[in-house]
Amino acid sequence: MEIKIGDLVRLKKKHPCGSDEWQVIRVGADIGIRCQKCHRRVLVERGVFERRVKGFHSKGS
């Protein structure tokens, strides 16, 4: 899966704030994502992230 900084992704599970849209802010062995509603930042392992992605909302640069 091609993941770039700035991508907006929709995950299968919702965040406790109610949003399921996240922006990718870090790419490496772990993927850093930020909730688009409450701006909470979370680090997720790459394998877990790839399983949880439902789809891309928009691609970053």
MMTF fields as JSON, N, C-alpha, C and O atoms, coordinates in Angstrom:
{
  "mmtfVersion": "1.0.0",
  "mmtfProducer": "UNKNOWN",
  "numBonds": 243,
  "numAtoms": 244,
  "numGroups": 61,
  "numChains": 1,
  "numModels": 1,
  "chainsPerModel": [1],
  "groupsPerChain": [61],
  "chainIdList": ["A"],
  "bondAtomList": [4, 2, 8, 6, 12, 10, 16, 14, 20, 18, 24, 22, 28, 26, 32, 30, 36, 34, 40, 38, 44, 42, 48, 46, 52, 50, 56, 54, 60, 58, 64, 62, 68, 66, 72, 70, 76, 74, 80, 78, 84, 82, 88, 86, 92, 90, 96, 94, 100, 98, 104, 102, 108, 106, 112, 110, 116, 114, 120, 118, 124, 122, 128, 126, 132, 130, 136, 134, 140, 138, 144, 142, 148, 146, 152, 150, 156, 154, 160, 158, 164, 162, 168, 166, 172, 170, 176, 174, 180, 178, 184, 182, 188, 186, 192, 190, 196, 194, 200, 198, 204, 202, 208, 206, 212, 210, 216, 214, 220, 218, 224, 222, 228, 226, 232, 230, 236, 234, 240, 238],
  "bondOrderList": [1, 1, 1, 1, 1, 1, 1, 1, 1, 1, 1, 1, 1, 1, 1, 1, 1, 1, 1, 1, 1, 1, 1, 1, 1, 1, 1, 1, 1, 1, 1, 1, 1, 1, 1, 1, 1, 1, 1, 1, 1, 1, 1, 1, 1, 1, 1, 1, 1, 1, 1, 1, 1, 1, 1, 1, 1, 1, 1, 1],
  "groupList": [{"groupName": "MET", "atomNameList": ["N", "CA", "C", "O"], "elementList": ["N", "C", "C", "O"], "formalChargeList": [0, 0, 0, 0], "bondAtomList": [1, 0, 2, 1, 3, 2], "bondOrderList": [1, 1, 2], "singleLetterCode": "M", "chemCompType": "L-PEPTIDE LINKING"}, {"groupName": "GLU", "atomNameList": ["N", "CA", "C", "O"], "elementList": ["N", "C", "C", "O"], "formalChargeList": [0, 0, 0, 0], "bondAtomList": [1, 0, 2, 1, 3, 2], "bondOrderList": [1, 1, 2], "singleLetterCode": "E", "chemCompType": "L-PEPTIDE LINKING"}, {"groupName": "ILE", "atomNameList": ["N", "CA", "C", "O"], "elementList": ["N", "C", "C", "O"], "formalChargeList": [0, 0, 0, 0], "bondAtomList": [1, 0, 2, 1, 3, 2], "bondOrderList": [1, 1, 2], "singleLetterCode": "I", "chemCompType": "L-PEPTIDE LINKING"}, {"groupName": "LYS", "atomNameList": ["N", "CA", "C", "O"], "elementList": ["N", "C", "C", "O"], "formalChargeList": [0, 0, 0, 0], "bondAtomList": [1, 0, 2, 1, 3, 2], "bondOrderList": [1, 1, 2], "singleLetterCode": "K", "chemCompType": "L-PEPTIDE LINKING"}, {"groupName": "GLY", "atomNameList": ["N", "CA", "C", "O"], "elementList": ["N", "C", "C", "O"], "formalChargeList": [0, 0, 0, 0], "bondAtomList": [1, 0, 2, 1, 3, 2], "bondOrderList": [1, 1, 2], "singleLetterCode": "G", "chemCompType": "PEPTIDE LINKING"}, {"groupName": "ASP", "atomNameList": ["N", "CA", "C", "O"], "elementList": ["N", "C", "C", "O"], "formalChargeList": [0, 0, 0, 0], "bondAtomList": [1, 0, 2, 1, 3, 2], "bondOrderList": [1, 1, 2], "singleLetterCode": "D", "chemCompType": "L-PEPTIDE LINKING"}, {"groupName": "LEU", "atomNameList": ["N", "CA", "C", "O"], "elementList": ["N", "C", "C", "O"], "formalChargeList": [0, 0, 0, 0], "bondAtomList": [1, 0, 2, 1, 3, 2], "bondOrderList": [1, 1, 2], "singleLetterCode": "L", "chemCompType": "L-PEPTIDE LINKING"}, {"groupName": "VAL", "atomNameList": ["N", "CA", "C", "O"], "elementList": ["N", "C", "C", "O"], "formalChargeList": [0, 0, 0, 0], "bondAtomList": [1, 0, 2, 1, 3, 2], "bondOrderList": [1, 1, 2], "singleLetterCode": "V", "chemCompType": "L-PEPTIDE LINKING"}, {"groupName": "ARG", "atomNameList": ["N", "CA", "C", "O"], "elementList": ["N", "C", "C", "O"], "formalChargeList": [0, 0, 0, 0], "bondAtomList": [1, 0, 2, 1, 3, 2], "bondOrderList": [1, 1, 2], "singleLetterCode": "R", "chemCompType": "L-PEPTIDE LINKING"}, {"groupName": "HIS", "atomNameList": ["N", "CA", "C", "O"], "elementList": ["N", "C", "C", "O"], "formalChargeList": [0, 0, 0, 0], "bondAtomList": [1, 0, 2, 1, 3, 2], "bondOrderList": [1, 1, 2], "singleLetterCode": "H", "chemCompType": "L-PEPTIDE LINKING"}, {"groupName": "PRO", "atomNameList": ["N", "CA", "C", "O"], "elementList": ["N", "C", "C", "O"], "formalChargeList": [0, 0, 0, 0], "bondAtomList": [1, 0, 2, 1, 3, 2], "bondOrderList": [1, 1, 2], "singleLetterCode": "P", "chemCompType": "L-PEPTIDE LINKING"}, {"groupName": "CYS", "atomNameList": ["N", "CA", "C", "O"], "elementList": ["N", "C", "C", "O"], "formalChargeList": [0, 0, 0, 0], "bondAtomList": [1, 0, 2, 1, 3, 2], "bondOrderList": [1, 1, 2], "singleLetterCode": "C", "chemCompType": "L-PEPTIDE LINKING"}, {"groupName": "SER", "atomNameList": ["N", "CA", "C", "O"], "elementList": ["N", "C", "C", "O"], "formalChargeList": [0, 0, 0, 0], "bondAtomList": [1, 0, 2, 1, 3, 2], "bondOrderList": [1, 1, 2], "singleLetterCode": "S", "chemCompType": "L-PEPTIDE LINKING"}, {"groupName": "TRP", "atomNameList": ["N", "CA", "C", "O"], "elementList": ["N", "C", "C", "O"], "formalChargeList": [0, 0, 0, 0], "bondAtomList": [1, 0, 2, 1, 3, 2], "bondOrderList": [1, 1, 2], "singleLetterCode": "W", "chemCompType": "L-PEPTIDE LINKING"}, {"groupName": "GLN", "atomNameList": ["N", "CA", "C", "O"], "elementList": ["N", "C", "C", "O"], "formalChargeList": [0, 0, 0, 0], "bondAtomList": [1, 0, 2, 1, 3, 2], "bondOrderList": [1, 1, 2], "singleLetterCode": "Q", "chemCompType": "L-PEPTIDE LINKING"}, {"groupName": "ALA", "atomNameList": ["N", "CA", "C", "O"], "elementList": ["N", "C", "C", "O"], "formalChargeList": [0, 0, 0, 0], "bondAtomList": [1, 0, 2, 1, 3, 2], "bondOrderList": [1, 1, 2], "singleLetterCode": "A", "chemCompType": "L-PEPTIDE LINKING"}, {"groupName": "PHE", "atomNameList": ["N", "CA", "C", "O"], "elementList": ["N", "C", "C", "O"], "formalChargeList": [0, 0, 0, 0], "bondAtomList": [1, 0, 2, 1, 3, 2], "bondOrderList": [1, 1, 2], "singleLetterCode": "F", "chemCompType": "L-PEPTIDE LINKING"}],
  "groupTypeList": [0, 1, 2, 3, 2, 4, 5, 6, 7, 8, 6, 3, 3, 3, 9, 10, 11, 4, 12, 5, 1, 13, 14, 7, 2, 8, 7, 4, 15, 5, 2, 4, 2, 8, 11, 14, 3, 11, 9, 8, 8, 7, 6, 7, 1, 8, 4, 7, 16, 1, 8, 8, 7, 3, 4, 16, 9, 12, 3, 4, 12],
  "groupIdList": [1, 2, 3, 4, 5, 6, 7, 8, 9, 10, 11, 12, 13, 14, 15, 16, 17, 18, 19, 20, 21, 22, 23, 24, 25, 26, 27, 28, 29, 30, 31, 32, 33, 34, 35, 36, 37, 38, 39, 40, 41, 42, 43, 44, 45, 46, 47, 48, 49, 50, 51, 52, 53, 54, 55, 56, 57, 58, 59, 60, 61],
  "secStructList": [7, 7, 7, 7, 6, 6, 7, 3, 3, 3, 3, 1, 1, 7, 7, 6, 6, 1, 7, 7, 3, 3, 3, 3, 3, 3, 7, 1, 1, 3, 3, 3, 3, 3, 3, 6, 6, 6, 7, 7, 3, 3, 3, 3, 3, 2, 2, 2, 2, 2, 2, 2, 3, 3, 3, 3, 3, 3, 7, 7, 7],
  "xCoordList": [0.853, 0.0, 0.894, 1.82, 0.606, 1.365, 0.758, -0.386, 1.531, 1.062, 2.006, 3.224, 1.452, 2.252, 1.759, 0.603, 2.646, 2.264, 1.234, 1.402, 0.189, -0.873, -2.085, -3.115, -1.993, -3.147, -4.268, -4.014, -5.505, -6.669, -7.275, -7.655, -7.366, -7.874, -9.096, -9.273, -9.922, -11.087, -10.804, -10.516, -10.887, -10.636, -11.944, -13.009, -11.848, -13.042, -13.678, -14.901, -12.845, -13.371, -13.366, -12.463, -14.378, -14.447, -13.628, -13.477, -13.107, -12.429, -13.506, -14.651, -13.19, -14.207, -14.911, -16.026, -14.279, -14.93, -15.991, -16.777, -16.028, -17.058, -16.576, -17.337, -15.338, -14.813, -14.112, -13.529, -14.177, -13.44, -12.454, -11.889, -12.241, -11.298, -10.018, -10.047, -8.884, -7.572, -6.628, -6.763, -5.663, -4.626, -3.304, -2.96, -2.56, -1.258, -0.244, -0.094, 0.455, 1.437, 2.852, 3.802, 3.015, 4.327, 4.286, 3.319, 5.341, 5.422, 6.745, 7.797, 6.689, 7.875, 7.411, 6.43, 8.102, 7.657, 6.302, 5.46, 6.114, 4.824, 4.248, 4.99, 2.935, 2.251, 1.643, 0.88, 1.979, 1.403, 0.183, 0.259, -0.953, -2.184, -2.794, -2.586, -3.558, -4.206, -5.692, -6.075, -6.521, -7.974, -8.365, -7.871, -9.246, -9.652, -10.671, -10.901, -11.277, -12.282, -11.666, -11.845, -10.934, -10.408, -8.893, -8.328, -8.227, -6.795, -5.897, -4.743, -6.399, -5.586, -4.632, -5.02, -3.373, -2.387, -2.165, -2.113, -2.033, -1.882, -0.821, -0.752, 0.014, 0.957, 0.401, 0.021, 0.351, -0.181, 0.854, 1.473, 1.047, 1.967, 1.484, 0.28, 2.426, 2.078, 1.101, 0.135, 1.331, 0.449, -0.96, -1.935, -1.065, -2.378, -3.076, -4.272, -2.326, -2.893, -3.455, -4.567, -2.68, -3.115, -4.374, -5.203, -4.529, -5.747, -6.96, -8.082, -6.733, -7.844, -8.32, -9.397, -7.554, -7.931, -9.139, -9.126, -10.165, -11.362, -11.217, -11.651, -10.603, -10.397, -9.712, -9.61, -9.248, -8.603, -9.642, -10.403, -9.672, -10.579, -9.933, -10.597, -8.644, -7.869, -6.392, -5.958, -5.649, -4.219, -3.445, -3.804, -2.362, -1.496, -0.481, -0.533, 0.441, 1.463, 2.541, 3.465],
  "yCoordList": [-1.183, 0.0, 1.239, 1.35, 2.162, 3.415, 4.447, 4.865, 4.852, 5.815, 7.009, 6.841, 8.205, 9.423, 10.385, 10.332, 11.252, 12.277, 13.197, 13.623, 13.492, 14.358, 13.617, 14.237, 12.289, 11.5, 11.591, 11.562, 11.7, 11.613, 10.243, 9.872, 9.475, 8.109, 7.938, 8.651, 6.986, 6.625, 5.238, 4.302, 5.103, 3.83, 3.117, 3.734, 1.8, 0.985, 1.345, 1.439, 1.549, 1.892, 3.403, 4.098, 3.892, 5.322, 5.643, 4.806, 6.855, 7.372, 7.665, 7.919, 7.641, 7.935, 9.281, 9.46, 10.235, 11.53, 11.43, 12.36, 10.305, 10.095, 10.2, 9.903, 10.612, 10.763, 9.489, 8.761, 9.23, 8.096, 8.563, 7.739, 9.888, 10.445, 10.876, 11.557, 10.459, 10.715, 11.229, 10.888, 12.056, 12.541, 11.899, 11.849, 11.406, 10.79, 11.905, 12.805, 11.843, 12.873, 12.313, 13.086, 10.988, 10.365, 9.012, 8.264, 8.699, 7.419, 6.766, 7.402, 5.51, 4.736, 3.349, 2.846, 2.72, 1.427, 1.589, 0.693, 2.742, 3.116, 4.249, 5.045, 4.318, 5.377, 6.333, 5.915, 7.599, 8.624, 9.21, 9.643, 9.228, 9.773, 10.767, 10.67, 11.737, 12.752, 12.776, 12.845, 12.718, 12.77, 14.138, 15.168, 14.139, 15.385, 16.175, 17.354, 15.546, 16.237, 16.839, 18.024, 16.01, 16.489, 16.718, 17.185, 16.399, 16.611, 15.801, 16.172, 14.712, 13.795, 13.057, 12.647, 12.882, 12.166, 10.773, 10.592, 9.775, 8.381, 7.742, 8.032, 6.867, 6.06, 4.651, 4.049, 4.119, 2.791, 2.013, 2.558, 0.742, -0.092, -0.178, -0.174, -0.257, -0.262, -1.382, -1.137, -2.597, -3.721, -3.513, -3.813, -2.997, -2.713, -1.606, -1.693, -0.573, 0.537, 0.045, 0.408, -0.785, -1.277, -2.139, -2.127, -2.886, -3.685, -2.819, -3.15, -1.705, -0.866, 0.159, 0.73, 0.405, 1.405, 0.903, -0.196, 1.727, 1.435, 2.009, 1.397, 3.19, 3.816, 5.167, 5.706, 5.703, 7.012, 8.061, 7.905, 9.132, 10.244, 11.171, 11.615, 11.469, 12.241, 11.924, 11.558, 12.068, 11.779, 13.052, 14.125, 12.924, 14.048, 14.236, 13.564, 15.151, 15.413, 14.363, 14.448],
  "zCoordList": [0.0, 0.0, 0.0, 0.803, -0.905, -1.009, -0.061, -0.237, 0.942, 1.938, 1.907, 1.963, 1.82, 1.793, 2.871, 3.289, 3.304, 4.276, 3.625, 2.482, 4.35, 3.86, 3.351, 3.089, 3.2, 2.759, 3.791, 4.995, 3.318, 4.199, 4.001, 2.89, 5.109, 5.026, 5.922, 6.91, 5.553, 6.364, 6.939, 6.192, 8.269, 8.927, 9.223, 9.258, 9.439, 9.714, 11.041, 11.141, 12.075, 13.4, 13.588, 13.123, 14.27, 14.573, 15.818, 16.708, 15.867, 17.051, 18.101, 17.726, 19.379, 20.409, 20.221, 20.712, 19.516, 19.276, 18.191, 18.012, 17.456, 16.445, 15.014, 14.093, 14.794, 13.433, 12.97, 13.774, 11.661, 11.105, 10.034, 9.315, 9.921, 8.952, 9.652, 10.678, 9.069, 9.646, 8.582, 7.407, 8.99, 8.087, 8.476, 9.657, 7.485, 7.731, 7.975, 7.149, 9.118, 9.454, 9.597, 9.723, 9.581, 9.718, 9.025, 9.167, 8.271, 7.575, 7.93, 7.869, 8.298, 8.655, 9.051, 8.503, 9.998, 10.506, 11.195, 11.159, 11.82, 12.394, 11.559, 10.984, 11.496, 10.757, 11.779, 12.649, 11.671, 12.539, 11.859, 10.709, 12.566, 12.007, 12.979, 14.189, 12.44, 13.268, 12.935, 11.767, 13.968, 13.805, 13.242, 13.7, 12.257, 11.616, 12.442, 12.17, 13.439, 14.252, 15.518, 15.796, 16.287, 17.573, 17.542, 18.531, 16.428, 16.209, 17.134, 17.349, 17.68, 18.49, 17.569, 16.475, 18.003, 17.199, 17.769, 18.985, 16.87, 17.262, 16.374, 15.18, 16.957, 16.188, 16.077, 17.081, 14.855, 14.592, 13.796, 12.882, 14.136, 13.367, 11.929, 11.673, 10.988, 9.566, 9.201, 8.478, 9.685, 9.377, 9.891, 9.201, 11.103, 11.701, 10.91, 10.633, 10.552, 9.774, 8.445, 8.062, 7.744, 6.433, 6.535, 5.624, 7.632, 7.83, 8.143, 7.76, 8.843, 9.294, 8.267, 8.435, 7.22, 6.227, 5.429, 4.875, 5.388, 4.615, 3.204, 2.228, 3.11, 1.816, 1.966, 3.069, 0.854, 0.833, 0.49, -0.466, 1.275, 1.006, -0.013, -0.95, 0.156, -0.814, -0.618, 0.474, -1.673, -1.637, -1.367, -1.852, -0.578, -0.299, -1.403, -2.433, -1.181, -2.209, -2.237, -3.046]
}
